[in-house]
Amino acid sequence: MSWWSETVVPRLIEKACRSAEILEERERWVPRAHGRVLELGVGSGLNLAFYDPTRVEQVVGIDPSAALLARAAARVKDAKVPVELQQARAEALPFADASFDSALVTYSLCSVDDLSRAVAEVRRVVKPAGELVFVEHGRAPDRGPQRWQRRLTPVWRRVGGGCRLDRDVVGALRAGGWAVDDLREGYTKGPRWLSYTYEGTATAS
């Protein structure tokens, strides 16, 4: 699986995350980040073009994938804000407590190994009352899609870089001490077992 993870998965992620619909989500939510920003799962750097230079001091992007970070590095030079890239996992962030004003995550919490730990780590490194901006897919509210999500997730994880279809992302945020301030959720284009999306902001309470 290492060849698949290092060679094929980065290309699949890049292609999937460049859809017109996801582009609109980036345009809508990335500019909400402010100050010194931690981007979890920066991937190939597709969000870098959307940060607002009037609101952002610096972006620190982390990702566990060296292959995806190499793609992101090519986009850093075109970014309108200072960007630093680091190879790291969301469950073990190499930063001091309260060192970021805000955090951003798009389509990455589905694939972290330990969601509760990742949520806690982000809360640790974001300042009190700091904001998390998120766009994620996850568990659908309807029984039919939920059944398919449970059935498909074991296979999907193996071919999709660890992505879980049936994660309750918002529930995990709330359980981890985040107050969800602005939440928009619903099905987007595509199969219902894949397309239930959560978009919004949360505050470290």
Secondary structure as UniProt FT lines:
FT   HELIX           2..3
FT   HELIX           4..8
FT   HELIX           9..16
FT   TURN            17..18
FT   HELIX           20..29
FT   HELIX           30..32
FT   STRAND          35..40
FT   TURN            43..44
FT   TURN            46..47
FT   HELIX           48..50
FT   TURN            53..55
FT   STRAND          56..63
FT   HELIX           66..76
FT   TURN            77..78
FT   STRAND          83..87
FT   TURN            90..91
FT   TURN            97..98
FT   STRAND          100..106
FT   TURN            109..111
FT   HELIX           115..125
FT   STRAND          126..137
FT   HELIX           143..159
FT   TURN            160..162
FT   HELIX           169..175
FT   TURN            176..177
FT   STRAND          178..187
FT   TURN            192..194
FT   STRAND          196..204
//
